[in-house]
Amino acid sequence: MKILIRQGRIIDPASGLDRVGDVSVAAGKVVSLGEPVAGFVPNRVIDAAGCIVAPGLVDLSVRLREPGYEYRATLESEMDAACAGGVTSLACPPDTDPPLDEPGLVEMLKFRARNLNRARVYPVGALTQKLAGERLTEMAELRDAGCIGFSQADAGIEDTQVLLRALEYAATFGFTVWLRPQDGWLARGGVAHDGMVASRLGLPGIPGTAETIAVSTILLLVRETGARVHLCRLSCAQSIDMVREAKAQGLPVTCDVSAHHLHLSEMDIGYFDPNHHLVPPLRTLRDRDAIRRGLAEGVVDALCSDHSPVDDDAKQMPFGETEAGATGVELLLPLALKWAADHGVALARALETITVRPARILGLSAGQLAMGQVADICVFDPSAWWRVERAALRSQGKNTPFLGYEVQGQVRYTLVDGQVVYEAT
């Protein structure tokens, strides 16, 4: 299949390319940028005038809910949602049922995903068996099955010695450990940030120290073991400062934040809005502003959707009893563009946080638009406004804090391996 994407603004954050021109695709690869090669006769022409032609987005946290939670979402629905959001590569956490702690489960997930011919799926394997935080998994076997890293998802490891042994093992084989830092004892029973909003609403709180104490512990163990660690979905200003200092000291640490925490704070909970029940909880305005600065400065390496589809029944209860999580993979691009527009961040810099930088964390060559590269491409209209409504979302999970919002930036086409897998109607 030969495709010509005509006269779009081509932006490749990895190389700094930013110009109007054509992109030619053949045999799943990008064969030219700018002018088509001599004799190139496309089977299809895509008019990209007024649109951005960028690398396919790379999302570091997309829960596909399979196996085990098909009543919340299916692999088909969430892969369709990813493509509608311009996401061509995604990492999925291991907190399925059963967890991704055995090679057979990982191979089954990758096989199912390949057969759908949608976005590329990169499983993150379980760090401990059943995510119980007690016995390490066979990480080498899981890596051979296709895992790109190892995580506890939102389940913590109470025994610090187990965490130490996990990091030592990972350092020996060069694996990356993904950790969402949280002290389980300090966070126990909490559903919102331990601040004035939680106090006013009578909600049990999770203090910021639940995260920062865990970050401190992890960084000390990284210094001890030399293991490569990725910190997931940081939410506190002090956590960002600690990562900044760790990077200055040369520690092998990266981190990401969620698009929700980039724009929202505890003030947005309003009167017990369950769509704002998230993990980690929405923090203070100061924390939100620190996240924005950290992402702009490059201290925060990547922006993720933290896509966690939840069924309607699980959200139709009192706030403290609802299930935490929100759909987000279709909103990653417009929320990144909103951050850039609101804070004077260059478009290429914003795209970098959702393309090449997360790809580097995954150890992939994705997130780039260059000759010879696999043609994973997102074509979007940066000026198009659309309303976030249930009917507009392809994800089976319709719960998002941004329901009713008008957002700017709409995906027109998504290509994976040189094939059109999504086309706006």
C-alpha positions as CSV (number, residue, x, y, z in Angstrom):
1,M,0.0,0.0,0.0
2,K,1.4,3.4,-1.1
3,I,0.0,6.5,0.6
4,L,0.8,10.1,0.0
5,I,0.0,12.5,2.8
6,R,-0.1,15.8,1.0
7,Q,0.9,19.3,2.1
8,G,0.7,18.9,5.9
9,R,2.9,20.7,8.4
10,I,5.4,17.9,9.2
11,I,6.8,18.0,12.7
12,D,9.3,15.5,14.0
13,P,10.4,16.4,17.5
14,A,13.2,13.9,17.4
15,S,15.1,15.6,14.5
16,G,13.7,19.1,14.8
17,L,12.0,18.9,11.4
18,D,9.2,21.4,11.0
19,R,8.1,22.3,7.5
20,V,5.2,22.0,5.1
21,G,5.4,19.2,2.6
22,D,4.4,15.7,1.6
23,V,5.0,12.4,3.3
24,S,5.3,9.3,1.2
25,V,4.6,5.9,2.6
26,A,5.3,2.5,1.0
27,A,5.6,-1.0,2.4
28,G,4.9,0.2,5.9
29,K,7.9,2.7,5.8
30,V,8.3,6.4,5.4
31,V,10.1,6.7,2.0
32,S,10.3,10.5,1.7
33,L,9.6,13.7,3.6
34,G,9.0,16.9,1.6
35,E,8.9,15.9,-2.1
36,P,7.8,12.4,-3.3
37,V,10.5,10.2,-4.8
38,A,10.6,10.0,-8.6
39,G,8.1,7.5,-9.9
40,F,6.1,7.3,-6.7
41,V,2.5,6.5,-7.6
42,P,0.3,6.3,-4.5
43,N,-2.7,4.1,-4.1
44,R,-4.3,6.7,-1.8
45,V,-3.8,10.4,-1.3
46,I,-4.6,12.0,2.1
47,D,-5.1,15.8,2.0
48,A,-3.4,17.2,5.1
49,A,-3.6,20.9,4.3
50,G,-4.0,22.8,7.5
51,C,-3.1,19.7,9.6
52,I,-0.1,18.6,11.5
53,V,1.7,15.4,10.4
54,A,3.5,14.0,13.4
55,P,4.8,10.7,14.7
56,G,2.2,8.4,16.2
57,L,1.7,9.1,19.9
58,V,3.4,6.9,22.5
59,D,1.3,6.4,25.7
60,L,3.0,5.0,28.9
61,S,-0.1,4.0,30.8
62,V,-3.2,2.5,29.0
63,R,-5.2,-0.2,30.8
64,L,-6.7,-2.5,28.2
65,R,-8.7,-4.3,31.0
66,E,-8.0,-7.7,29.4
67,P,-7.8,-10.4,30.7
68,G,-10.3,-10.4,33.5
69,Y,-12.1,-7.0,33.4
70,E,-14.0,-7.2,30.1
71,Y,-17.1,-5.8,31.8
72,R,-15.1,-2.5,32.1
73,A,-13.6,-2.5,28.6
74,T,-12.5,-4.9,25.9
75,L,-9.2,-5.0,24.0
76,E,-11.1,-4.1,20.8
77,S,-12.8,-1.0,22.3
78,E,-9.6,0.4,23.9
79,M,-7.4,-0.3,20.9
80,D,-10.0,1.6,18.8
81,A,-9.9,4.4,21.4
82,A,-6.1,4.5,21.2
83,C,-6.2,4.8,17.4
84,A,-8.9,7.5,17.6
85,G,-6.5,9.4,19.9
86,G,-3.6,9.1,17.5
87,V,-1.8,6.7,19.8
88,T,0.2,4.1,17.8
89,S,2.3,2.6,20.7
90,L,1.2,2.0,24.2
91,A,2.4,0.3,27.4
92,C,-0.2,-1.5,29.5
93,P,0.2,-2.1,33.3
94,P,0.2,-5.6,34.7
95,D,-2.9,-5.3,37.0
96,T,-5.2,-7.5,35.0
97,D,-6.9,-10.6,36.4
98,P,-4.9,-12.7,36.6
99,P,-1.9,-10.2,36.7
100,L,0.7,-10.4,33.9
101,D,3.1,-12.5,36.0
102,E,3.4,-15.5,33.7
103,P,4.9,-15.7,30.1
104,G,1.8,-17.4,28.7
105,L,-0.5,-14.5,29.8
106,V,1.9,-11.9,28.2
107,E,2.1,-13.9,24.9
108,M,-1.7,-14.3,24.8
109,L,-2.2,-10.5,25.2
110,K,0.4,-9.7,22.5
111,F,-1.1,-12.3,20.2
112,R,-4.6,-10.8,20.6
113,A,-3.3,-7.3,20.1
114,R,-1.4,-8.2,16.9
115,N,-4.5,-9.9,15.4
116,L,-6.5,-6.6,15.8
117,N,-4.0,-4.7,13.6
118,R,-4.3,-1.6,15.7
119,A,-1.8,0.1,18.0
120,R,1.3,-1.6,19.1
121,V,1.0,-3.0,22.6
122,Y,4.0,-3.3,25.0
123,P,3.1,-5.1,28.2
124,V,4.7,-4.2,31.5
125,G,5.2,-7.4,33.5
126,A,4.4,-7.9,37.2
127,L,7.3,-7.3,39.4
128,T,6.1,-9.7,42.1
129,Q,3.9,-12.8,41.8
130,K,0.2,-11.9,41.9
131,L,1.3,-8.3,42.6
132,A,1.4,-9.4,46.2
133,G,4.7,-7.7,46.9
134,E,6.3,-10.9,48.4
135,R,8.0,-13.1,45.8
136,L,9.7,-11.9,42.6
137,T,8.5,-13.0,39.2
138,E,10.7,-14.7,36.6
139,M,11.6,-11.4,35.0
140,A,13.9,-12.9,32.4
141,E,11.2,-15.2,31.1
142,L,8.7,-12.4,31.1
143,R,11.1,-10.2,29.2
144,D,11.5,-13.0,26.6
145,A,7.7,-13.2,26.3
146,G,7.6,-9.5,25.4
147,C,7.6,-7.4,28.6
148,I,9.4,-4.0,28.3
149,G,9.6,-3.4,32.0
150,F,8.3,-4.6,35.4
151,S,5.9,-2.9,37.7
152,Q,3.5,-3.3,40.7
153,A,0.9,-1.0,39.0
154,D,-0.9,0.6,41.9
155,A,-0.1,-2.2,44.3
156,G,2.8,-1.4,46.7
157,I,5.6,-3.4,48.1
158,E,5.5,-3.1,51.9
159,D,8.7,-5.1,52.5
160,T,11.6,-2.8,51.5
161,Q,13.9,-5.8,51.3
162,V,11.8,-7.3,48.5
163,L,12.0,-4.0,46.7
164,L,15.8,-4.0,47.2
165,R,16.1,-7.5,45.8
166,A,13.9,-6.6,42.8
167,L,16.1,-3.7,42.0
168,E,19.3,-5.7,42.4
169,Y,17.9,-8.4,40.0
170,A,16.8,-5.8,37.5
171,A,20.1,-4.1,37.6
172,T,21.9,-7.3,36.9
173,F,20.0,-7.9,33.7
174,G,19.5,-4.3,32.6
175,F,15.7,-4.3,33.2
176,T,13.7,-1.2,33.9
177,V,11.5,-1.2,37.0
178,W,8.4,1.0,36.9
179,L,7.1,2.2,40.2
180,R,4.3,4.4,41.3
181,P,5.6,5.7,44.6
182,Q,3.2,5.6,47.5
183,D,3.6,4.6,51.1
184,G,0.7,2.2,51.7
185,W,0.4,2.9,55.4
186,L,0.1,6.6,55.0
187,A,-2.3,6.3,52.1
188,R,-4.4,3.6,53.7
189,G,-8.1,4.3,53.4
190,G,-7.6,7.6,51.6
191,V,-9.5,8.7,48.5
192,A,-8.5,12.4,48.1
193,H,-5.6,14.7,48.8
194,D,-5.2,15.4,52.5
195,G,-6.0,19.1,52.2
196,M,-8.7,21.7,52.7
197,V,-11.1,20.2,50.1
198,A,-11.0,16.7,51.6
199,S,-11.5,18.2,55.1
200,R,-14.5,20.3,53.9
201,L,-16.1,17.3,52.2
202,G,-15.3,14.9,55.0
203,L,-13.2,12.6,52.8
204,P,-10.3,10.5,54.1
205,G,-7.1,12.0,52.8
206,I,-3.8,10.8,51.3
207,P,-1.0,13.2,52.3
208,G,1.7,14.3,49.9
209,T,4.2,12.6,52.1
210,A,2.8,9.2,51.2
211,E,4.3,9.9,47.8
212,T,7.5,11.8,48.7
213,I,8.6,9.3,51.4
214,A,8.3,6.5,48.8
215,V,10.2,8.6,46.2
216,S,13.0,9.1,48.7
217,T,13.2,5.4,49.5
218,I,13.2,4.5,45.8
219,L,16.0,7.0,45.0
220,L,18.1,5.7,47.9
221,L,17.8,2.2,46.6
222,V,18.6,3.3,43.0
223,R,21.8,4.9,44.4
224,E,22.5,1.6,46.2
225,T,21.8,-0.8,43.3
226,G,22.3,1.2,40.1
227,A,18.9,-0.1,38.8
228,R,17.1,1.9,36.1
229,V,13.8,3.1,37.5
230,H,10.8,4.9,36.0
231,L,8.6,6.7,38.4
232,C,5.0,6.7,37.3
233,R,2.4,9.4,37.6
234,L,4.1,11.8,40.1
235,S,1.7,14.2,41.6
236,C,3.6,16.3,44.2
237,A,5.9,19.4,43.8
238,Q,8.4,17.9,46.2
239,S,8.6,14.7,44.1
240,I,9.5,16.7,41.1
241,D,12.2,18.5,43.0
242,M,13.6,15.2,44.2
243,V,13.8,13.8,40.7
244,R,15.4,17.0,39.5
245,E,18.2,16.6,42.1
246,A,18.5,12.8,41.3
247,K,19.0,13.5,37.6
248,A,21.6,16.2,38.4
249,Q,23.5,13.5,40.4
250,G,23.4,11.2,37.4
251,L,21.0,8.6,38.8
252,P,19.2,6.4,36.1
253,V,15.8,7.8,36.9
254,T,12.9,8.9,34.6
255,C,9.4,9.9,35.4
256,D,6.0,10.8,33.9
257,V,2.8,12.6,35.0
258,S,-0.8,12.1,33.9
259,A,-2.7,14.5,31.7
260,H,-5.3,14.8,34.4
261,H,-2.8,16.1,37.0
262,L,-1.4,18.5,34.4
263,H,-4.7,20.5,34.3
264,L,-6.7,19.6,37.5
265,S,-6.3,20.1,41.2
266,E,-8.2,19.1,44.4
267,M,-10.4,22.2,43.8
268,D,-12.0,20.4,40.8
269,I,-13.6,17.7,42.9
270,G,-16.4,20.1,43.5
271,Y,-19.2,18.4,45.3
272,F,-18.1,14.8,45.3
273,D,-17.7,14.5,41.5
274,P,-16.7,10.8,41.2
275,N,-15.1,11.4,37.8
276,H,-12.4,13.2,39.8
277,H,-11.6,10.2,41.9
278,L,-8.2,9.3,40.6
279,V,-5.0,7.5,41.6
280,P,-2.9,9.3,42.7
281,P,-5.4,11.9,44.0
282,L,-5.6,15.4,42.5
283,R,-3.3,17.6,44.6
284,T,-3.0,21.3,45.3
285,L,-2.7,24.1,42.8
286,R,1.0,24.4,43.8
287,D,1.5,20.8,42.9
288,R,-0.3,21.2,39.6
289,D,1.9,24.2,38.7
290,A,5.1,22.3,39.7
291,I,4.1,19.5,37.3
292,R,3.6,22.0,34.5
293,R,7.0,23.5,35.1
294,G,8.7,20.2,35.4
295,L,7.3,19.0,32.1
296,A,8.3,22.2,30.4
297,E,11.8,22.0,31.8
298,G,12.3,18.3,30.9
299,V,12.6,17.2,34.5
300,V,9.4,15.2,33.9
301,D,10.2,13.0,30.9
302,A,6.8,12.2,29.5
303,L,3.1,12.9,29.7
304,C,0.7,9.9,29.8
305,S,-3.1,9.5,29.6
306,D,-3.3,7.1,32.6
307,H,-6.2,5.6,30.8
308,S,-8.3,3.5,33.2
309,P,-11.8,2.8,31.9
310,V,-14.3,2.2,34.6
311,D,-17.9,0.9,34.2
312,D,-20.7,3.2,35.0
313,D,-21.9,1.3,38.1
314,A,-18.6,1.7,39.8
315,K,-18.9,5.5,39.5
316,Q,-22.5,5.8,40.7
317,M,-21.9,5.6,44.4
318,P,-20.7,8.0,47.1
319,F,-17.3,9.4,46.2
320,G,-15.3,7.4,48.7
321,E,-16.8,4.1,47.5
322,T,-16.4,4.7,43.8
323,E,-13.7,3.1,41.8
324,A,-10.8,5.3,41.0
325,G,-9.9,5.9,37.4
326,A,-10.9,7.7,34.2
327,T,-10.7,7.2,30.5
328,G,-8.0,9.4,28.9
329,V,-6.3,7.9,25.8
330,E,-8.4,9.9,23.4
331,L,-7.7,13.1,25.3
332,L,-3.9,12.8,25.5
333,L,-3.3,14.9,22.4
334,P,-5.7,17.8,23.1
335,L,-4.7,18.0,26.7
336,A,-1.0,18.2,25.7
337,L,-1.9,20.9,23.2
338,K,-3.9,22.9,25.8
339,W,-0.9,22.8,28.2
340,A,1.3,24.1,25.4
341,A,-1.1,26.9,24.4
342,D,-1.7,28.0,28.0
343,H,2.0,28.2,28.9
344,G,3.7,29.3,25.8
345,V,5.3,25.9,25.1
346,A,6.3,25.3,21.5
347,L,4.2,22.8,19.6
348,A,7.2,20.6,18.8
349,R,8.2,20.5,22.5
350,A,4.7,19.5,23.5
351,L,4.6,16.7,20.9
352,E,8.0,15.5,22.2
353,T,6.5,14.7,25.6
354,I,4.0,12.3,24.0
355,T,6.1,10.8,21.2
356,V,9.9,10.4,21.2
357,R,10.5,10.9,25.0
358,P,8.1,8.2,26.1
359,A,9.5,6.0,23.3
360,R,13.0,6.3,24.8
361,I,11.7,5.2,28.2
362,L,10.3,2.1,26.5
363,G,13.6,1.6,24.7
364,L,11.9,1.9,21.3
365,S,12.7,3.7,18.1
366,A,9.0,4.8,17.8
367,G,7.9,8.4,18.2
368,Q,9.9,9.5,15.2
369,L,9.1,10.6,11.7
370,A,12.1,10.0,9.5
371,M,13.0,8.3,6.2
372,G,13.3,4.5,6.6
373,Q,11.3,4.5,9.9
374,V,8.1,2.5,10.3
375,A,5.2,4.6,9.2
376,D,3.4,5.1,12.5
377,I,1.8,8.5,11.9
378,C,-0.8,10.8,13.5
379,V,-2.4,13.5,11.3
380,F,-4.4,16.0,13.3
381,D,-6.1,19.4,12.9
382,P,-4.7,21.6,15.7
383,S,-7.4,24.2,15.2
384,A,-10.5,21.9,15.3
385,W,-12.6,22.1,18.5
386,W,-14.7,19.2,19.7
387,R,-16.8,18.6,22.8
388,V,-15.9,15.7,25.1
389,E,-19.2,13.8,25.4
390,R,-19.9,10.1,26.0
391,A,-21.0,9.6,22.4
392,A,-17.7,11.1,21.1
393,L,-15.6,8.6,23.0
394,R,-14.8,5.2,21.5
395,S,-13.5,3.8,24.8
396,Q,-16.0,1.6,26.6
397,G,-15.3,3.6,29.7
398,K,-17.1,7.0,29.4
399,N,-16.0,8.5,32.7
400,T,-13.6,11.4,32.5
401,P,-13.2,14.7,34.5
402,F,-13.4,16.5,31.2
403,L,-16.9,15.6,30.2
404,G,-18.6,18.7,28.8
405,Y,-15.3,20.4,28.0
406,E,-14.5,21.9,24.6
407,V,-11.0,20.8,23.6
408,Q,-8.9,21.8,20.6
409,G,-7.0,19.4,18.4
410,Q,-8.7,16.5,16.6
411,V,-7.1,13.5,15.0
412,R,-8.0,13.1,11.4
413,Y,-6.0,10.0,10.5
414,T,-3.9,7.4,12.3
415,L,-1.5,5.1,10.5
416,V,0.2,2.1,12.0
417,D,2.8,0.2,9.9
418,G,1.7,2.3,6.9
419,Q,-2.0,1.3,7.1
420,V,-4.8,3.7,8.0
421,V,-6.3,2.3,11.2
422,Y,-8.4,5.4,12.0
423,E,-10.1,8.0,9.9
424,A,-12.4,10.7,11.3
425,T,-15.8,10.7,9.8
